[in-house]
Amino acid sequence: MDQGNLLQMLLLRGLGTTSLVGDRLRLVSQDWVRSGRLDPGQASALVEDVLKALRGETPELEQQAERQLERNRDQLLEDLGLARQRELDELRGRIDRLEQALRQRQISADTPD
């Protein structure tokens, strides 16, 4: 099967699924409005929010996913015993300060009193 065809088929299936979910959600929300579980404003907001999420138009969810991914990455690095960039930078700074102090002591020891 051609890769372009496969990609197109997957894209169309995804769009079809999104459309079906949207239609079903509209029906369910209308039932909830009729039964009094939701008012019409809440129902339309719910449908719109879910459809935005399905279309990937929710930056809050993306930011939350990024934060979760960063936490998972940090935990994995910690579990593996690897240092993060910030920790490496701190260690480089400490090494620089220690080397400078050592040079100062050597200079002090080399100069006669």
N, CA, C and O atoms as a GROMACS GRO file, in nm:
protein
  452
    1MET      N    1   0.085  -0.119   0.000
    1MET     CA    2   0.000   0.000   0.000
    1MET      C    3   0.088   0.124   0.000
    1MET      O    4   0.189   0.129   0.071
    2ASP      N    5   0.051   0.221  -0.078
    2ASP     CA    6   0.125   0.347  -0.091
    2ASP      C    7   0.121   0.424   0.040
    2ASP      O    8   0.015   0.434   0.103
    3GLN      N    9   0.236   0.478   0.083
    3GLN     CA   10   0.243   0.553   0.209
    3GLN      C   11   0.150   0.674   0.208
    3GLN      O   12   0.086   0.704   0.308
    4GLY      N   13   0.142   0.743   0.094
    4GLY     CA   14   0.053   0.859   0.082
    4GLY      C   15  -0.092   0.818   0.100
    4GLY      O   16  -0.170   0.888   0.166
    5ASN      N   17  -0.128   0.704   0.040
    5ASN     CA   18  -0.265   0.653   0.054
    5ASN      C   19  -0.295   0.617   0.199
    5ASN      O   20  -0.402   0.647   0.250
    6LEU      N   21  -0.200   0.552   0.263
    6LEU     CA   22  -0.219   0.512   0.402
    6LEU      C   23  -0.238   0.634   0.491
    6LEU      O   24  -0.327   0.636   0.576
    7LEU      N   25  -0.155   0.734   0.471
    7LEU     CA   26  -0.166   0.856   0.550
    7LEU      C   27  -0.299   0.925   0.526
    7LEU      O   28  -0.364   0.972   0.619
    8GLN      N   29  -0.340   0.930   0.399
    8GLN     CA   30  -0.467   0.993   0.365
    8GLN      C   31  -0.583   0.916   0.428
    8GLN      O   32  -0.677   0.975   0.480
    9MET      N   33  -0.575   0.783   0.424
    9MET     CA   34  -0.680   0.699   0.482
    9MET      C   35  -0.689   0.722   0.634
    9MET      O   36  -0.798   0.734   0.688
   10LEU      N   37  -0.574   0.727   0.700
   10LEU     CA   38  -0.573   0.750   0.844
   10LEU      C   39  -0.629   0.887   0.879
   10LEU      O   40  -0.704   0.902   0.976
   11LEU      N   41  -0.593   0.987   0.800
   11LEU     CA   42  -0.644   1.121   0.822
   11LEU      C   43  -0.795   1.126   0.807
   11LEU      O   44  -0.865   1.186   0.889
   12LEU      N   45  -0.846   1.062   0.702
   12LEU     CA   46  -0.991   1.060   0.680
   12LEU      C   47  -1.063   0.985   0.791
   12LEU      O   48  -1.171   1.027   0.835
   13ARG      N   49  -1.005   0.877   0.837
   13ARG     CA   50  -1.067   0.804   0.950
   13ARG      C   51  -1.069   0.890   1.075
   13ARG      O   52  -1.168   0.890   1.149
   14GLY      N   53  -0.961   0.962   1.098
   14GLY     CA   54  -0.957   1.050   1.215
   14GLY      C   55  -1.062   1.159   1.206
   14GLY      O   56  -1.129   1.189   1.305
   15LEU      N   57  -1.076   1.218   1.088
   15LEU     CA   58  -1.178   1.321   1.069
   15LEU      C   59  -1.318   1.263   1.086
   15LEU      O   60  -1.405   1.326   1.146
   16GLY      N   61  -1.338   1.144   1.032
   16GLY     CA   62  -1.468   1.079   1.046
   16GLY      C   63  -1.501   1.049   1.191
   16GLY      O   64  -1.614   1.069   1.235
   17THR      N   65  -1.402   1.001   1.264
   17THR     CA   66  -1.423   0.971   1.406
   17THR      C   67  -1.455   1.098   1.483
   17THR      O   68  -1.544   1.099   1.567
   18THR      N   69  -1.383   1.204   1.454
   18THR     CA   70  -1.408   1.332   1.520
   18THR      C   71  -1.549   1.380   1.491
   18THR      O   72  -1.619   1.429   1.580
   19SER      N   73  -1.591   1.366   1.367
   19SER     CA   74  -1.726   1.407   1.328
   19SER      C   75  -1.832   1.324   1.400
   19SER      O   76  -1.931   1.378   1.449
   20LEU      N   77  -1.809   1.192   1.408
   20LEU     CA   78  -1.904   1.105   1.478
   20LEU      C   79  -1.912   1.140   1.626
   20LEU      O   80  -2.021   1.144   1.684
   21VAL      N   81  -1.798   1.165   1.688
   21VAL     CA   82  -1.797   1.201   1.830
   21VAL      C   83  -1.872   1.332   1.850
   21VAL      O   84  -1.950   1.344   1.945
   22GLY      N   85  -1.849   1.429   1.762
   22GLY     CA   86  -1.920   1.556   1.773
   22GLY      C   87  -2.070   1.539   1.759
   22GLY      O   88  -2.147   1.597   1.837
   23ASP      N   89  -2.113   1.460   1.661
   23ASP     CA   90  -2.256   1.435   1.643
   23ASP      C   91  -2.316   1.367   1.764
   23ASP      O   92  -2.422   1.406   1.813
   24ARG      N   93  -2.248   1.265   1.813
   24ARG     CA   94  -2.300   1.191   1.929
   24ARG      C   95  -2.305   1.281   2.052
   24ARG      O   96  -2.400   1.275   2.130
   25LEU      N   97  -2.204   1.363   2.070
   25LEU     CA   98  -2.201   1.454   2.184
   25LEU      C   99  -2.316   1.554   2.177
   25LEU      O  100  -2.377   1.586   2.279
   26ARG      N  101  -2.345   1.602   2.058
   26ARG     CA  102  -2.459   1.695   2.042
   26ARG      C  103  -2.589   1.627   2.082
   26ARG      O  104  -2.672   1.686   2.151
   27LEU      N  105  -2.608   1.501   2.038
   27LEU     CA  106  -2.730   1.428   2.073
   27LEU      C  107  -2.742   1.408   2.224
   27LEU      O  108  -2.848   1.429   2.282
   28VAL      N  109  -2.632   1.367   2.285
   28VAL     CA  110  -2.634   1.343   2.430
   28VAL      C  111  -2.659   1.473   2.505
   28VAL      O  112  -2.735   1.475   2.602
   29SER      N  113  -2.595   1.580   2.462
   29SER     CA  114  -2.615   1.707   2.532
   29SER      C  115  -2.759   1.757   2.516
   29SER      O  116  -2.814   1.817   2.608
   30GLN      N  117  -2.820   1.733   2.399
   30GLN     CA  118  -2.961   1.770   2.380
   30GLN      C  119  -3.051   1.689   2.474
   30GLN      O  120  -3.148   1.741   2.529
   31ASP      N  121  -3.018   1.561   2.491
   31ASP     CA  122  -3.094   1.478   2.585
   31ASP      C  123  -3.080   1.532   2.727
   31ASP      O  124  -3.177   1.536   2.802
   32TRP      N  125  -2.961   1.573   2.764
   32TRP     CA  126  -2.938   1.628   2.897
   32TRP      C  127  -3.014   1.758   2.917
   32TRP      O  128  -3.063   1.786   3.027
   33VAL      N  129  -3.024   1.838   2.811
   33VAL     CA  130  -3.100   1.963   2.821
   33VAL      C  131  -3.248   1.930   2.841
   33VAL      O  132  -3.314   1.991   2.925
   34ARG      N  133  -3.299   1.834   2.764
   34ARG     CA  134  -3.441   1.795   2.778
   34ARG      C  135  -3.471   1.739   2.917
   34ARG      O  136  -3.578   1.764   2.972
   35SER      N  137  -3.376   1.664   2.972
   35SER     CA  138  -3.399   1.605   3.104
   35SER      C  139  -3.370   1.704   3.218
   35SER      O  140  -3.397   1.673   3.334
   36GLY      N  141  -3.317   1.821   3.185
   36GLY     CA  142  -3.291   1.922   3.286
   36GLY      C  143  -3.156   1.909   3.354
   36GLY      O  144  -3.128   1.982   3.449
   37ARG      N  145  -3.072   1.820   3.308
   37ARG     CA  146  -2.940   1.802   3.369
   37ARG      C  147  -2.844   1.915   3.329
   37ARG      O  148  -2.748   1.944   3.401
   38LEU      N  149  -2.869   1.977   3.214
   38LEU     CA  150  -2.788   2.089   3.166
   38LEU      C  151  -2.879   2.196   3.110
   38LEU      O  152  -2.987   2.167   3.058
   39ASP      N  153  -2.835   2.321   3.121
   39ASP     CA  154  -2.912   2.425   3.051
   39ASP      C  155  -2.852   2.439   2.910
   39ASP      O  156  -2.738   2.397   2.888
   40PRO      N  157  -2.924   2.498   2.817
   40PRO     CA  158  -2.876   2.504   2.678
   40PRO      C  159  -2.740   2.572   2.663
   40PRO      O  160  -2.660   2.530   2.579
   41GLY      N  161  -2.713   2.674   2.742
   41GLY     CA  162  -2.582   2.741   2.734
   41GLY      C  163  -2.468   2.649   2.774
   41GLY      O  164  -2.364   2.646   2.710
   42GLN      N  165  -2.490   2.572   2.881
   42GLN     CA  166  -2.388   2.478   2.926
   42GLN      C  167  -2.365   2.369   2.821
   42GLN      O  168  -2.252   2.328   2.796
   43ALA      N  169  -2.474   2.324   2.760
   43ALA     CA  170  -2.463   2.218   2.661
   43ALA      C  171  -2.380   2.263   2.541
   43ALA      O  172  -2.292   2.190   2.495
   44SER      N  173  -2.409   2.382   2.490
   44SER     CA  174  -2.334   2.428   2.373
   44SER      C  175  -2.187   2.454   2.409
   44SER      O  176  -2.098   2.428   2.329
   45ALA      N  177  -2.162   2.504   2.530
   45ALA     CA  178  -2.024   2.526   2.574
   45ALA      C  179  -1.950   2.393   2.587
   45ALA      O  180  -1.833   2.383   2.550
   46LEU      N  181  -2.018   2.292   2.640
   46LEU     CA  182  -1.958   2.160   2.654
   46LEU      C  183  -1.920   2.103   2.518
   46LEU      O  184  -1.809   2.055   2.499
   47VAL      N  185  -2.014   2.109   2.425
   47VAL     CA  186  -1.987   2.057   2.291
   47VAL      C  187  -1.870   2.132   2.228
   47VAL      O  188  -1.781   2.070   2.170
   48GLU      N  189  -1.870   2.262   2.238
   48GLU     CA  190  -1.763   2.342   2.177
   48GLU      C  191  -1.628   2.311   2.241
   48GLU      O  192  -1.528   2.299   2.170
   49ASP      N  193  -1.624   2.298   2.374
   49ASP     CA  194  -1.497   2.267   2.442
   49ASP      C  195  -1.442   2.132   2.399
   49ASP      O  196  -1.322   2.118   2.374
   50VAL      N  197  -1.530   2.032   2.392
   50VAL     CA  198  -1.485   1.898   2.353
   50VAL      C  199  -1.436   1.898   2.208
   50VAL      O  200  -1.333   1.838   2.177
   51LEU      N  201  -1.510   1.965   2.121
   51LEU     CA  202  -1.468   1.970   1.980
   51LEU      C  203  -1.336   2.045   1.964
   51LEU      O  204  -1.253   2.008   1.881
   52LYS      N  205  -1.317   2.151   2.041
   52LYS     CA  206  -1.188   2.222   2.037
   52LYS      C  207  -1.075   2.129   2.080
   52LYS      O  208  -0.968   2.128   2.019
   53ALA      N  209  -1.100   2.052   2.185
   53ALA     CA  210  -0.997   1.959   2.232
   53ALA      C  211  -0.967   1.854   2.126
   53ALA      O  212  -0.851   1.818   2.105
   54LEU      N  213  -1.070   1.805   2.059
   54LEU     CA  214  -1.049   1.706   1.954
   54LEU      C  215  -0.972   1.764   1.836
   54LEU      O  216  -0.894   1.694   1.771
   55ARG      N  217  -0.994   1.890   1.807
   55ARG     CA  218  -0.924   1.956   1.696
   55ARG      C  219  -0.785   2.004   1.738
   55ARG      O  220  -0.708   2.051   1.655
   56GLY      N  221  -0.754   1.993   1.865
   56GLY     CA  222  -0.623   2.036   1.913
   56GLY      C  223  -0.613   2.186   1.932
   56GLY      O  224  -0.504   2.242   1.922
   57GLU      N  225  -0.725   2.250   1.961
   57GLU     CA  226  -0.727   2.396   1.977
   57GLU      C  227  -0.731   2.438   2.123
   57GLU      O  228  -0.789   2.541   2.157
   58THR      N  229  -0.670   2.359   2.208
   58THR     CA  230  -0.673   2.392   2.351
   58THR      C  231  -0.530   2.409   2.402
   58THR      O  232  -0.467   2.311   2.442
   59PRO      N  233  -0.479   2.531   2.400
   59PRO     CA  234  -0.342   2.553   2.445
   59PRO      C  235  -0.320   2.515   2.591
   59PRO      O  236  -0.210   2.478   2.630
   60GLU      N  237  -0.426   2.525   2.673
   60GLU     CA  238  -0.410   2.488   2.814
   60GLU      C  239  -0.376   2.340   2.826
   60GLU      O  240  -0.289   2.303   2.905
   61LEU      N  241  -0.443   2.256   2.748
   61LEU     CA  242  -0.414   2.113   2.753
   61LEU      C  243  -0.273   2.085   2.702
   61LEU      O  244  -0.204   1.999   2.755
   62GLU      N  245  -0.232   2.157   2.599
   62GLU     CA  246  -0.097   2.139   2.546
   62GLU      C  247   0.007   2.177   2.651
   62GLU      O  248   0.106   2.107   2.669
   63GLN      N  249  -0.017   2.288   2.720
   63GLN     CA  250   0.077   2.332   2.824
   63GLN      C  251   0.080   2.232   2.939
   63GLN      O  252   0.186   2.202   2.993
   64GLN      N  253  -0.036   2.180   2.975
   64GLN     CA  254  -0.042   2.081   3.082
   64GLN      C  255   0.032   1.954   3.040
   64GLN      O  256   0.105   1.895   3.120
   65ALA      N  257   0.015   1.913   2.916
   65ALA     CA  258   0.084   1.794   2.866
   65ALA      C  259   0.235   1.817   2.864
   65ALA      O  260   0.312   1.727   2.898
   66GLU      N  261   0.278   1.937   2.825
   66GLU     CA  262   0.421   1.969   2.825
   66GLU      C  263   0.479   1.962   2.966
   66GLU      O  264   0.587   1.907   2.986
   67ARG      N  265   0.406   2.019   3.063
   67ARG     CA  266   0.454   2.015   3.202
   67ARG      C  267   0.464   1.871   3.252
   67ARG      O  268   0.561   1.835   3.319
   68GLN      N  269   0.365   1.790   3.218
   68GLN     CA  270   0.367   1.650   3.261
   68GLN      C  271   0.484   1.577   3.195
   68GLN      O  272   0.551   1.496   3.258
   69LEU      N  273   0.508   1.606   3.068
   69LEU     CA  274   0.620   1.544   2.997
   69LEU      C  275   0.753   1.583   3.060
   69LEU      O  276   0.842   1.499   3.075
   70GLU      N  277   0.767   1.710   3.097
   70GLU     CA  278   0.890   1.755   3.162
   70GLU      C  279   0.910   1.686   3.296
   70GLU      O  280   1.021   1.645   3.330
   71ARG      N  281   0.800   1.672   3.374
   71ARG     CA  282   0.812   1.602   3.503
   71ARG      C  283   0.852   1.457   3.482
   71ARG      O  284   0.937   1.405   3.555
   72ASN      N  285   0.793   1.392   3.382
   72ASN     CA  286   0.828   1.253   3.355
   72ASN      C  287   0.973   1.241   3.311
   72ASN      O  288   1.043   1.148   3.351
   73ARG      N  289   1.019   1.336   3.227
   73ARG     CA  290   1.158   1.335   3.182
   73ARG      C  291   1.253   1.354   3.300
   73ARG      O  292   1.353   1.282   3.313
   74ASP      N  293   1.222   1.450   3.386
   74ASP     CA  294   1.306   1.475   3.502
   74ASP      C  295   1.312   1.354   3.593
   74ASP      O  296   1.417   1.320   3.647
   75GLN      N  297   1.198   1.287   3.611
   75GLN     CA  298   1.194   1.168   3.695
   75GLN      C  299   1.276   1.056   3.633
   75GLN      O  300   1.347   0.984   3.703
   76LEU      N  301   1.266   1.040   3.501
   76LEU     CA  302   1.344   0.937   3.432
   76LEU      C  303   1.493   0.964   3.447
   76LEU      O  304   1.570   0.872   3.476
   77LEU      N  305   1.535   1.088   3.426
   77LEU     CA  306   1.676   1.123   3.442
   77LEU      C  307   1.724   1.094   3.584
   77LEU      O  308   1.833   1.042   3.605
   78GLU      N  309   1.639   1.128   3.680
   78GLU     CA  310   1.675   1.103   3.820
   78GLU      C  311   1.686   0.953   3.847
   78GLU      O  312   1.778   0.908   3.914
   79ASP      N  313   1.591   0.876   3.794
   79ASP     CA  314   1.593   0.730   3.812
   79ASP      C  315   1.717   0.668   3.749
   79ASP      O  316   1.772   0.570   3.802
   80LEU      N  317   1.761   0.724   3.637
   80LEU     CA  318   1.880   0.672   3.568
   80LEU      C  319   2.009   0.724   3.630
   80LEU      O  320   2.118   0.677   3.595
   81GLY      N  321   1.997   0.820   3.720
   81GLY     CA  322   2.115   0.876   3.784
   81GLY      C  323   2.188   0.977   3.698
   81GLY      O  324   2.306   1.002   3.718
   82LEU      N  325   2.117   1.036   3.601
   82LEU     CA  326   2.178   1.135   3.512
   82LEU      C  327   2.147   1.275   3.562
   82LEU      O  328   2.042   1.301   3.620
   83ALA      N  329   2.241   1.365   3.537
   83ALA     CA  330   2.224   1.504   3.581
   83ALA      C  331   2.151   1.585   3.475
   83ALA      O  332   2.165   1.560   3.355
   84ARG      N  333   2.073   1.682   3.521
   84ARG     CA  334   2.007   1.776   3.430
   84ARG      C  335   2.105   1.888   3.396
   84ARG      O  336   2.206   1.904   3.464
   85GLN      N  337   2.074   1.964   3.292
   85GLN     CA  338   2.162   2.072   3.247
   85GLN      C  339   2.187   2.173   3.359
   85GLN      O  340   2.299   2.220   3.377
   86ARG      N  341   2.082   2.205   3.433
   86ARG     CA  342   2.096   2.302   3.543
   86ARG      C  343   2.196   2.251   3.646
   86ARG      O  344   2.278   2.328   3.696
   87GLU      N  345   2.190   2.122   3.677
   87GLU     CA  346   2.282   2.065   3.774
   87GLU      C  347   2.426   2.067   3.722
   87GLU      O  348   2.520   2.093   3.797
   88LEU      N  349   2.442   2.039   3.593
   88LEU     CA  350   2.576   2.045   3.533
   88LEU      C  351   2.631   2.187   3.538
   88LEU      O  352   2.749   2.207   3.567
   89ASP      N  353   2.546   2.284   3.509
   89ASP     CA  354   2.590   2.424   3.514
   89ASP      C  355   2.631   2.463   3.655
   89ASP      O  356   2.730   2.534   3.673
   90GLU      N  357   2.557   2.418   3.756
   90GLU     CA  358   2.593   2.447   3.895
   90GLU      C  359   2.728   2.386   3.929
   90GLU      O  360   2.811   2.449   3.994
   91LEU      N  361   2.750   2.262   3.885
   91LEU     CA  362   2.878   2.196   3.912
   91LEU      C  363   2.993   2.268   3.842
   91LEU      O  364   3.101   2.282   3.899
   92ARG      N  365   2.971   2.312   3.718
   92ARG     CA  366   3.076   2.388   3.648
   92ARG      C  367   3.110   2.515   3.724
   92ARG      O  368   3.227   2.552   3.735
   93GLY      N  369   3.009   2.582   3.775
   93GLY     CA  370   3.032   2.704   3.853
   93GLY      C  371   3.113   2.675   3.978
   93GLY      O  372   3.205   2.749   4.012
   94ARG      N  373   3.079   2.566   4.046
   94ARG     CA  374   3.154   2.530   4.167
   94ARG      C  375   3.298   2.496   4.134
   94ARG      O  376   3.390   2.536   4.206
   95ILE      N  377   3.318   2.423   4.024
   95ILE     CA  378   3.455   2.388   3.983
   95ILE      C  379   3.534   2.515   3.951
   95ILE      O  380   3.650   2.527   3.991
   96ASP      N  381   3.472   2.607   3.880
   96ASP     CA  382   3.540   2.734   3.847
   96ASP      C  383   3.581   2.808   3.974
   96ASP      O  384   3.693   2.859   3.983
   97ARG      N  385   3.490   2.816   4.072
   97ARG     CA  386   3.522   2.886   4.197
   97ARG      C  387   3.633   2.815   4.273
   97ARG      O  388   3.721   2.881   4.329
   98LEU      N  389   3.630   2.682   4.276
   98LEU     CA  390   3.735   2.607   4.345
   98LEU      C  391   3.871   2.624   4.276
   98LEU      O  392   3.973   2.640   4.342
   99GLU      N  393   3.870   2.621   4.143
   99GLU     CA  394   3.996   2.642   4.070
   99GLU      C  395   4.052   2.781   4.096
   99GLU      O  396   4.173   2.798   4.113
  100GLN      N  397   3.965   2.880   4.099
  100GLN     CA  398   4.009   3.017   4.127
  100GLN      C  399   4.066   3.027   4.268
  100GLN      O  400   4.169   3.091   4.288
  101ALA      N  401   4.001   2.966   4.365
  101ALA     CA  402   4.051   2.969   4.503
  101ALA      C  403   4.185   2.898   4.512
  101ALA      O  404   4.275   2.943   4.584
  102LEU      N  405   4.200   2.787   4.440
  102LEU     CA  406   4.326   2.713   4.440
  102LEU      C  407   4.438   2.797   4.379
  102LEU      O  408   4.549   2.799   4.432
  103ARG      N  409   4.410   2.865   4.270
  103ARG     CA  410   4.510   2.952   4.209
  103ARG      C  411   4.550   3.063   4.305
  103ARG      O  412   4.668   3.096   4.316
  104GLN      N  413   4.453   3.122   4.375
  104GLN     CA  414   4.483   3.228   4.472
  104GLN      C  415   4.574   3.176   4.582
  104GLN      O  416   4.667   3.244   4.624
  105ARG      N  417   4.548   3.054   4.630
  105ARG     CA  418   4.632   2.996   4.735
  105ARG      C  419   4.773   2.970   4.684
  105ARG      O  420   4.871   2.993   4.755
  106GLN      N  421   4.782   2.922   4.559
  106GLN     CA  422   4.914   2.896   4.503
  106GLN      C  423   4.992   3.026   4.486
  106GLN      O  424   5.112   3.030   4.512
  107ILE      N  425   4.924   3.131   4.443
  107ILE     CA  426   4.990   3.261   4.429
  107ILE      C  427   5.034   3.311   4.566
  107ILE      O  428   5.145   3.363   4.580
  108SER      N  429   4.949   3.295   4.667
  108SER     CA  430   4.984   3.338   4.803
  108SER      C  431   5.101   3.259   4.857
  108SER      O  432   5.187   3.314   4.926
  109ALA      N  433   5.107   3.130   4.827
  109ALA     CA  434   5.216   3.046   4.876
  109ALA      C  435   5.346   3.077   4.804
  109ALA      O  436   5.454   3.062   4.862
  110ASP      N  437   5.339   3.118   4.679
  110ASP     CA  438   5.460   3.146   4.601
  110ASP      C  439   5.521   3.282   4.633
  110ASP      O  440   5.640   3.303   4.611
  111THR      N  441   5.443   3.374   4.684
  111THR     CA  442   5.496   3.507   4.717
  111THR      C  443   5.559   3.502   4.856
  111THR      O  444   5.499   3.452   4.950
  112PRO      N  445   5.684   3.558   4.866
  112PRO     CA  446   5.750   3.557   4.998
  112PRO      C  447   5.682   3.658   5.091
  112PRO      O  448   5.631   3.761   5.047
  113ASP      N  449   5.684   3.627   5.216
  113ASP     CA  450   5.624   3.714   5.318
  113ASP      C  451   5.713   3.826   5.357
  113ASP      O  452   5.676   3.908   5.441
   0.00000   0.00000   0.00000
